[in-house]
Amino acid sequence: MAGATLAVQVAPVRAQGGVAAAATTAAAAAVRYRVVNLGPGSLTRLPVINASGQVAFSLYDAGLPLAWFFDGKRVLGLGTLGGSSAYASGINDRGQVTGFSTRDDGAVPRYGAFRWSAASGMLDLGTFDGGNAEGSAINHLGEVVGNAGGALRPVRAFRWNATSGLEDLGTLSTDLSAALALNDSGLVAGFSNAADGFAHSFVWTRSGGIEDIGTLGGLFSYPQAVGARGEVAGYSDTPAGRYHAYFWTRAAGMRDLGTLNGTESFVLAMSRQAQIAGVINLDSGYQRAISWTASTGMLDLGTLGGSGSRAASVNNQGQVVGWAHDSRQAMRAFTWTRAQGLADLNARLVNAPAGLVLESAEAVADNGTIVASSNAGLVLLRPLGQATLGAPVVGPIQAPALVRAGAAATLRVAFNDIDTRDSHRVTLDWGDATLETALVTERGVAGSASATHRYREPGVYGITARVIDSAGNTTTVRRDVVVEGASQRAAGSGRVLAPLGADRHAPDQAGVATFSFVAPAAQAGSGQLSFTTTRLLFRSDSMSATSATGATGATGAARGGQQLSELSGVGRLNGKHGYRYTLVVAAAPAGGQGTFSLRIWHSDPVSGADVVDFDNARTSAAAHATAVTEGAIAVAP
């Protein structure tokens, strides 16, 4: 990790069937990239990147959600405000970061907003009435916006600077408000409950205060980004009950951007020059990546031969990045420009170690640097010509997803190093208190390490490999392995699709989720479940087998050639207690990977009715949403 200390998200322009002349131009101008490993683990927030390619990111790794900063040469931990977790939400071109962190680890953790820099560390921005606070965005003046709430008042949008401290921006009525974005001129965008009780987008300025910018004729609207000239982009519902992307200016008001050939549209990002990246929803349950500018209108960016795509970020040069399905329906990171069209970033790498796959591009800087999720963790893609770093580039740990207790488990990990004078050693932590040094072979810039281990007990084990060069530069990768045995009811680890509509509070969200669980055959309540998306982090506090009268059948039951297990319990969602879950898993026949269906819900404090927060099996895309895309599940007969 580059010497780091890391503990160690108009007409269609389609990728398939493009115009030959455009393909020739794209090939001639294709940018090539070098890979830098940033860190292992699952994203708990989408990473953010500044113009020079510095990155703030949040990962759930080794049991903790923490925040990190890549300064261009190394990865630094942001620390916390006293608790055990931190999340990064925004970054500016000065390398200042905002987000939120736990102040303590009590039964009801307290969160505080922060501003962090390498020189000053983490500064607690305070709160209202001693409550919680979260930082959402930071401009290039170091001003932060977010939301804060105390025991004596509801959650309110705030603006903070070093001179005035925390400032309450007010509300559109008497209820809650939250600030989500701001520009260097001091214009803030957020949402607040209006007099009718529904959330409306607002803008705030020093001269005008808080102003309702309305909806597209529906009940509510939410902003996503602010442009340099005060433009606001977001989404709103319509009188027909559909979500549509909007673009707002003070002169023209809120403009409906339409849906092209889809049913709904969402803004996910906007550059300072007011180019939008987002998605349209299709009747099929898939999404399609889009770009929008005032001059081009909405463009369908197409796919890499599959069913769906999603645009995550756009820079001031008009480059859009995200993910798209290929012809095998596998997610692949893409880059897009109007001149070059859609391209698979996996085909643009010059130093990719064996087995590395870029699954989703999450953010892009003005200098062309890209942050991407891969099967080896979070990585940075630097265009050729930028400075190279000395640390080895490491691919995924390649090992069986499922092994039996007592059987030999063999792993291999590949790496590259631009400095052919370096020698390397690879240390392994098998996750069961066994440490060893792997056998390393090297030839030129490429190398690999291998080792074999036998696990005594069933469960889910995290394997950590550290590749260390002769100068001491270290890169770390991790993966889970499922060990099955007689004392286990069910266990599993891997990835599954979090489809459109699964996350109740984020109708625009779709992507990959990671999971890990183990349910012993005895001692009900002793199991554990961890589930992570880029917005949700769920951890169980208890686990037991559901009765045979359960809707999907008894634990150990067989259905359709699959061995089923249904588990349930209570847990914490984003650190908050009071949530319940039902997990139904199935071990596929030999050669398969199984299915994973998770429902998380809580009780409404007023009505007592169940409120579903996440359910990946209730959507129109449920058939492919529950299939494990990487990893394995084992269920005892």
C-alpha positions, 0 to 999 in steps of 0.5 A, spaced: 500 500 500 505 504 497 509 504 504 502 505 508 500 503 515 493 500 513 492 495 518 494 491 516 460 506 488 438 524 446 440 517 442 444 512 446 451 511 445 452 503 446 459 500 447 456 494 443 456 495 436 459 502 436 461 506 429 468 503 427 471 510 426 469 512 433 472 505 435 479 507 431 479 514 435 478 511 442 483 505 440 488 511 438 487 515 444 486 509 450 489 511 456 493 506 460 493 505 467 498 502 473 494 499 479 496 501 486 493 497 492 489 502 497 486 497 502 482 490 503 475 490 505 468 492 503 466 499 502 462 502 507 461 509 504 463 511 496 470 513 496 471 521 494 477 523 490 480 530 489 483 534 483 490 531 484 488 524 485 488 524 493 483 519 496 478 518 502 475 512 503 472 507 508 472 500 509 469 494 513 476 490 515 478 485 520 471 487 524 471 494 524 469 500 519 474 505 519 476 511 514 483 512 510 486 517 506 491 516 500 496 522 500 499 520 493 504 516 496 501 512 502 495 511 506 494 514 513 489 512 518 484 518 520 483 515 527 476 516 531 473 521 536 474 516 541 470 510 539 472 504 534 469 507 527 469 512 522 467 514 515 469 519 510 464 523 506 467 528 503 474 531 501 477 538 498 483 539 493 487 541 500 487 534 502 482 536 508 476 530 509 470 530 513 465 525 515 463 522 522 466 518 527 463 514 534 465 518 540 464 512 544 462 504 543 456 504 548 449 501 547 447 507 543 454 509 540 454 517 539 457 520 533 461 526 531 462 530 525 469 531 524 474 535 519 481 531 518 488 533 515 494 530 515 497 536 519 492 537 524 489 530 525 481 529 527 477 535 529 471 534 532 466 539 530 461 539 535 454 538 535 447 541 538 445 539 545 450 534 546 447 529 540 450 526 534 453 530 528 455 527 521 459 531 516 457 530 509 461 535 504 467 540 504 469 545 500 475 548 498 475 553 503 475 548 509 467 549 510 463 543 512 456 541 511 452 536 514 446 534 520 446 534 527 441 533 532 440 533 540 436 531 545 432 538 545 431 539 538 430 535 531 436 533 526 438 540 523 442 542 517 449 545 519 454 549 516 461 549 520 467 553 519 473 555 523 471 562 525 464 561 526 463 554 528 457 550 528 451 554 525 444 551 524 441 552 517 434 552 519 428 548 516 423 549 511 418 548 517 419 546 524 421 539 523 428 536 520 433 538 515 440 535 513 445 539 508 448 534 503 453 539 498 456 545 498 460 549 493 466 554 494 461 560 493 457 558 500 451 555 496 448 549 500 443 544 498 440 539 502 433 537 504 428 539 509 421 537 511 416 542 508 409 544 511 406 538 508 411 533 512 414 531 506 422 532 504 423 538 499 430 540 496 433 546 499 438 551 497 441 556 503 445 562 502 448 567 507 444 572 504 437 568 502 437 563 508 434 557 507 429 556 500 425 551 498 426 549 491 420 544 490 419 538 487 417 535 480 409 536 482 410 530 486 411 530 494 418 530 495 425 531 492 432 530 494 439 533 492 445 530 490 450 535 488 452 542 487 455 546 481 460 551 481 455 556 479 450 554 484 446 549 480 443 543 484 442 536 481 438 531 484 431 527 484 424 528 485 418 524 485 412 526 480 405 526 480 405 519 477 409 516 483 415 515 479 422 518 480 425 523 475 432 526 475 432 534 476 437 540 474 435 546 478 438 553 477 435 560 480 433 562 473 430 556 470 427 553 477 427 545 477 427 542 470 425 534 469 431 531 465 426 525 463 428 518 463 430 516 456 427 509 454 427 507 462 421 508 467 425 512 472 432 516 473 436 518 478 442 523 479 448 520 482 454 525 481 455 532 478 461 535 476 463 542 478 462 544 470 454 541 471 455 534 467 451 529 471 452 522 471 447 517 474 442 511 472 435 510 469 431 504 471 428 499 466 422 495 466 427 489 467 429 491 474 436 493 471 439 500 471 443 503 465 448 508 466 447 515 463 450 522 462 447 529 462 449 536 460 445 542 458 448 541 451 447 534 449 441 532 454 441 525 457 445 519 453 445 512 455 452 510 456 450 502 454 453 496 457 459 491 455 454 486 452 450 485 458 444 487 461 445 493 466 450 499 468 451 504 473 455 511 473 458 513 479 462 519 478 464 524 473 470 529 472 470 536 469 473 533 463 467 529 461 470 522 463 464 518 467 466 512 470 462 506 473 460 499 472 457 495 467 455 488 465 459 484 460 456 478 456 457 473 462 453 478 466 459 479 470 460 486 473 466 490 470 469 497 471 468 502 465 470 509 463 466 513 458 467 519 454 463 522 449 469 521 444 471 514 446 465 511 448 464 505 453 471 501 455 472 496 460 478 498 465 480 491 465 483 492 458 487 498 460 491 495 465 499 495 464 501 492 471 495 487 473 497 481 477 494 474 475 487 474 477 486 481 478 479 483 476 476 491 476 469 490 478 466 497 479 469 504 478 467 508 484 470 515 483 474 519 478 479 525 479 480 531 474 487 528 473 484 522 470 486 518 476 480 512 478 478 509 484 476 502 483 473 496 487 476 489 485 477 482 487 483 484 491 480 490 495 480 497 493 485 500 488 487 506 485 488 506 477 493 512 475 494 514 468 501 512 465 505 518 466 504 519 473 509 518 478 510 510 480 510 508 487 515 503 490 510 498 493 508 491 490 501 491 486 498 484 489 492 481 486 487 477 490 488 471 494 486 465 490 484 459 494 478 454 494 471 458 497 469 452 501 474 446 504 472 441 509 475 441 516 482 437 516 482 437 508 488 441 505 487 448 503 492 451 498 492 458 496 496 462 491 497 470 491 500 473 485 504 480 485 508 485 480 513 490 482 516 495 477 523 495 481 526 488 478 531 489 483 526 488 489 526 481 492 519 479 496 517 475 502 510 474 503 507 473 510 500 469 511 495 469 517 490 464 516 485 467 521 486 461 526 492 464 530 497 460 525 502 465 522 507 463 516 511 465 511 509 463 504 514 460 498 515 465 493 517 465 486 519 471 482 521 472 475 522 479 472 517 484 474 512 478 476 512 474 482 507 469 486 507 466 493 503 459 495 502 455 501 497 450 504 494 449 511 489 445 514 483 448 518 481 443 525 474 447 526 469 449 521 467 456 521 469 462 516 476 464 517 479 471 514 486 470 511 491 475 510 497 476 506 502 481 506 507 482 500 513 486 503 519 488 498 526 489 500 525 496 502 520 495 507 514 497 502 508 492 504 501 491 500 496 487 504 490 483 501 485 479 505 479 474 503 475 469 507 474 461 506 468 457 509 470 451 512 465 446 513 464 440 518 460 436 523 459 442 528 456 447 524 449 448 521 451 453 516 456 457 514 458 462 508 462 468 505 462 472 499 458 477 495 451 477 492 447 483 488 444 488 492 439 490 487 435 496 485 429 496 490 432 492 496 434 498 500 428 501 502 431 508 504 435 509 497 431 507 491 437 509 487 442 504 490 444 497 486 451 494 487 454 488 490 454 487 498 459 482 502 457 477 507 459 473 512 456 468 517 457 462 521 451 458 525 453 453 529 449 446 530 448 447 537 448 453 542 442 457 539 444 465 539 452 463 538 452 465 531 454 471 527 452 475 521 456 481 518 453 484 511 455 490 508 453 495 502 456 502 501 450 504 505 449 499 510 453 495 515 449 490 519 452 485 524 448 480 528 447 480 536 444 473 536 442 468 531 437 462 532 434 457 527 427 458 525 422 453 526 420 448 521 413 452 520 417 458 517 415 460 510 421 457 507 422 451 510 426 448 516 433 448 517 437 443 513 431 442 509 432 440 501 429 444 496 430 444 488 436 440 489 439 445 494 440 444 502 436 450 506 438 453 512 433 459 515 436 463 521 433 469 525 435 474 530 436 481 532 442 486 530 445 493 529 444 497 523 449 502 522 451 501 529 444 502 531 440 497 535 433 494 535 433 491 528 431 484 526 433 479 521 431 473 517 436 470 513 435 464 508 441 461 505 442 455 500 448 450 499 448 449 491 449 442 488 456 440 487 460 446 483 455 451 485 455 457 489 448 457 493 443 463 494 443 468 500 436 472 502 436 477 507 431 481 510 432 486 515 427 490 519 425 494 525 418 496 528 415 503 527 416 506 534 409 510 534 405 504 530 409 498 532 408 496 524 414 492 521 418 497 517 423 493 512 430 496 511 433 491 506 430 485 502 434 483 496 429 477 495 423 482 494 425 486 488 423 484 481 430 482 480 430 477 486 432 471 481 439 474 480 439 478 486 440 472 491 445 468 487 452 468 490 456 471 485 463 470 489 464 465 495 461 459 498 455 457 502 455 450 506 449 447 510 449 441 514 443 436 512 
